[in-house]
Amino acid sequence: MRSGPASTSMIDVTQRFTGRAAGYNQFRERYDPGIVLPRLRQWCGLTPAWTIADIGAGTGMLADVFLANGNRVLAVEPNPDMRAACLALHAGDEKLHVVSGRAEASTLPPQSVDLISMGRAFHWFDVDRAMVEFCRILRPEGWIASVTTGREPEGSAANLAVEALLRSFSGSQAGHEAVHAKYARLRAFLPRDYREEQIDGAMQLTESDLFGLLCSLSHAPLPGDSRFPDFENRTSELFAQHAAGGRITLVTRCWINAGRLP
């Protein structure tokens, strides 16, 4: 995305997960509080008293990490389907407040949060405009943390096959390169007290788990799309080629970055 008017491209981005909320919540890899919280406590001084703005919150997976820490969480999400799922999944949790907004226009009051968290949504942001908004809503000396977990594009033969399959249906050859280019800018945006760590992992998936995971991705065809049967068949072929013992193993990585604005 480029900086500038938020018209067509922004609308497209906010609608990319329409119809995917249930699959997203069921099949996407969770964030591990045992990995995330100790690091943010050490790096940032995170305490349960902090108010967290989780930007691009989706169904609330990263928000769950902070709720487990006792924090009040403002889950900012532009997509109506994802907001509805987040509300339903957290019904009765008084510490979670779901907000209709986006990274570039959160609707939150000025200087109202202690930490801004971003999960897998960060690469969808217009990052230059988002950082202006983050500066507005952060309290003085507040922190920004990016926590992302997912498959590595080149971690194994199975990972390479999945990446090639997804690229063939995405209409773009940019793939992970464009995503990583945005994350590479975090150090420049957050020069004060910057910290980062990468933790390797793995997902072991049945065929139905793999198909559900891939269908939850924004560029996969949905049921009703003429390409959907081909996508389903090719996913099944990929699984048969790379599975062992009824499961396919994908190499994953968790990236945690935190720092403060200049």
C-alpha positions in Angstrom: 0.0 0.0 0.0 1.1 3.6 -0.6 0.6 6.6 1.6 -2.2 8.9 0.5 -6.0 8.8 0.2 -7.5 5.7 1.9 -10.2 5.2 -0.7 -10.3 2.1 -2.9 -7.2 0.2 -1.7 -8.1 0.7 2.0 -11.7 -0.5 1.3 -10.3 -3.6 -0.4 -7.9 -4.4 2.4 -10.6 -4.1 5.1 -12.9 -6.5 3.2 -10.3 -9.2 2.4 -11.3 -11.3 5.4 -15.0 -11.1 4.9 -16.3 -14.7 5.0 -13.2 -16.0 6.6 -13.6 -15.3 10.3 -14.8 -18.8 11.4 -12.0 -20.5 9.5 -9.4 -17.9 10.7 -10.3 -18.6 14.3 -10.4 -22.3 14.0 -7.2 -22.9 11.9 -4.7 -20.1 12.4 -1.8 -20.7 14.8 -2.3 -19.1 18.2 0.1 -16.7 20.0 1.7 -18.3 23.0 1.4 -16.2 26.2 4.3 -18.2 27.6 6.5 -16.8 24.8 5.1 -13.3 24.4 4.4 -12.1 27.9 7.9 -12.7 29.5 9.6 -10.8 26.8 7.3 -7.8 26.9 7.5 -7.7 30.7 11.3 -7.7 30.5 11.6 -5.4 27.5 8.8 -2.9 28.1 7.9 -3.3 31.8 4.4 -4.6 30.9 2.1 -4.8 33.8 -1.6 -5.8 34.2 -2.4 -2.1 34.8 -1.6 -1.1 31.2 -4.3 -0.4 28.6 -3.5 -2.2 25.3 -4.7 -1.2 21.9 -4.6 -4.3 19.7 -4.7 -2.9 16.1 -6.1 -5.2 13.4 -7.3 -7.5 16.2 -9.2 -9.9 14.0 -11.0 -12.5 16.1 -8.9 -11.5 19.2 -6.0 -14.0 19.2 -3.3 -11.5 20.2 -5.8 -9.8 22.5 -6.2 -13.1 24.4 -2.5 -12.9 25.3 -3.0 -9.6 27.1 -6.3 -10.6 28.6 -4.4 -13.5 30.2 -2.1 -10.9 31.7 -5.1 -9.1 33.2 -4.9 -6.1 30.8 -7.8 -4.0 29.5 -7.7 -4.4 25.7 -9.2 -2.2 23.0 -9.5 -4.5 20.0 -9.5 -2.3 16.9 -10.7 -4.1 13.8 -12.1 -2.7 10.5 -13.8 -5.9 9.2 -17.4 -6.4 10.4 -17.2 -10.2 10.2 -14.0 -10.3 12.3 -15.4 -7.8 14.8 -18.6 -9.9 15.2 -16.5 -13.1 15.7 -14.3 -11.3 18.3 -17.4 -10.1 20.2 -19.0 -13.5 20.2 -15.8 -15.3 21.3 -15.3 -12.9 24.2 -18.9 -12.4 25.3 -19.0 -11.4 28.9 -15.3 -10.4 29.1 -15.4 -6.9 30.6 -11.8 -6.3 29.9 -12.1 -6.5 26.1 -13.7 -3.7 24.2 -14.2 -4.2 20.4 -13.7 -1.0 18.4 -14.6 -0.3 14.7 -11.5 1.4 13.4 -8.3 0.8 11.5 -4.6 1.4 12.0 -4.6 4.7 10.2 -7.8 5.9 12.0 -8.3 4.0 15.2 -11.1 6.3 16.6 -9.3 6.0 20.0 -8.8 9.1 22.2 -5.4 10.9 22.2 -2.8 9.5 24.6 -5.2 6.8 25.8 -3.1 3.6 25.7 0.1 2.3 27.2 1.0 -0.2 24.5 0.0 -0.7 20.9 0.1 -4.4 19.8 0.0 -5.6 16.2 -0.3 -9.2 15.1 -0.5 -10.7 11.7 -2.4 -7.6 10.4 0.7 -5.2 10.3 1.6 -5.9 6.7 -1.9 -4.7 5.6 -1.3 -1.2 7.2 -0.3 2.0 5.4 2.6 2.0 7.9 3.5 5.7 7.5 0.0 6.9 8.2 -0.4 4.2 10.9 2.6 5.5 12.8 1.2 9.0 12.8 -2.0 7.6 14.4 0.0 5.5 16.9 1.9 8.6 18.0 -1.5 10.3 18.6 -3.1 7.5 20.7 0.0 6.5 22.7 0.6 7.9 26.1 4.0 9.6 26.6 6.8 6.9 26.8 4.3 4.3 25.5 5.4 1.2 23.6 4.6 -0.5 20.3 4.9 -4.3 19.9 4.6 -6.4 16.8 4.0 -10.1 17.5 3.6 -12.3 14.4 3.5 -16.1 14.1 3.1 -18.2 11.0 4.6 -20.5 8.5 8.0 -19.8 7.0 7.9 -19.6 3.2 11.1 -21.6 2.7 11.4 -23.6 5.9 11.0 -27.1 4.2 9.9 -28.8 1.0 6.4 -28.6 2.3 6.7 -24.9 3.1 8.0 -24.3 -0.4 5.1 -26.2 -2.0 2.5 -24.3 0.1 4.1 -21.0 -0.9 4.1 -21.9 -4.6 0.5 -23.0 -4.4 -0.6 -19.8 -2.7 1.3 -17.6 -5.2 -0.4 -19.3 -8.1 -3.8 -18.2 -6.7 -2.9 -14.8 -5.4 -2.4 -13.0 -8.7 0.8 -11.6 -7.3 4.4 -12.8 -7.2 5.4 -10.5 -4.4 4.7 -13.1 -1.7 6.5 -12.9 1.6 9.1 -10.4 0.2 6.6 -7.5 0.4 5.5 -8.6 3.9 9.0 -8.8 5.2 9.9 -5.4 3.7 7.3 -3.8 5.9 8.5 -5.6 9.1 12.0 -4.6 8.2 11.0 -0.9 8.7 10.0 -1.4 12.3 13.5 -0.7 13.7 13.5 2.7 11.9 10.1 3.5 13.2 10.9 2.4 16.8 14.5 3.5 17.4 14.2 3.9 21.2 14.8 0.8 23.3 14.2 -1.5 20.3 14.1 -5.2 21.0 13.5 -8.2 18.7 13.6 -12.0 18.8 12.6 -14.8 16.5 11.5 -18.2 17.9 11.3 -21.2 15.6 8.5 -23.8 15.7 6.3 -26.1 13.7 2.7 -27.0 12.9 1.7 -30.6 12.3 -1.6 -30.6 10.3 -4.0 -33.2 9.1 -5.3 -32.7 5.5 -8.5 -30.9 6.8 -6.4 -28.7 9.1 -4.1 -27.8 6.2 -7.0 -27.0 3.9 -8.7 -24.9 6.6 -5.5 -23.0 7.3 -5.0 -22.2 3.6 -8.7 -21.2 3.1 -8.3 -18.7 6.0 -5.7 -16.8 4.1 -6.9 -13.7 2.3 -5.7 -14.6 -1.2 -7.2 -18.2 -1.2 -10.4 -18.6 -3.2 -13.6 -19.0 -1.2 -16.4 -21.5 -1.9 -18.4 -20.2 -4.8 -15.3 -19.0 -6.6 -14.8 -20.9 -9.9 -11.2 -21.6 -8.8 -12.2 -23.2 -5.5 -12.4 -26.8 -6.7 -9.0 -26.6 -8.3 -7.6 -25.1 -5.1 -9.1 -27.9 -3.1 -7.7 -30.6 -5.4 -4.2 -29.1 -5.5 -4.1 -28.8 -1.7 -5.1 -32.5 -1.5 -2.3 -33.4 -3.9 0.2 -31.3 -2.0 -0.7 -33.0 1.3 -0.4 -36.5 -0.2 3.1 -35.6 -1.6 4.5 -34.2 1.7 2.6 -35.8 4.5 4.0 -38.6 6.8 1.9 -40.5 9.3 -1.3 -38.7 8.3 0.1 -35.2 9.0 2.1 -32.5 7.1 4.7 -30.5 9.0 5.2 -26.8 8.3 8.1 -24.9 9.8 6.9 -21.8 11.6 8.4 -18.8 13.3 7.3 -16.3 15.9 8.7 -12.8 15.4 8.5 -10.3 18.4 9.6 -6.7 18.0 9.1 -3.9 20.5 10.3 -0.3 20.8 9.3 3.3 21.3 8.7 6.1 18.9 11.4 8.8 18.5 
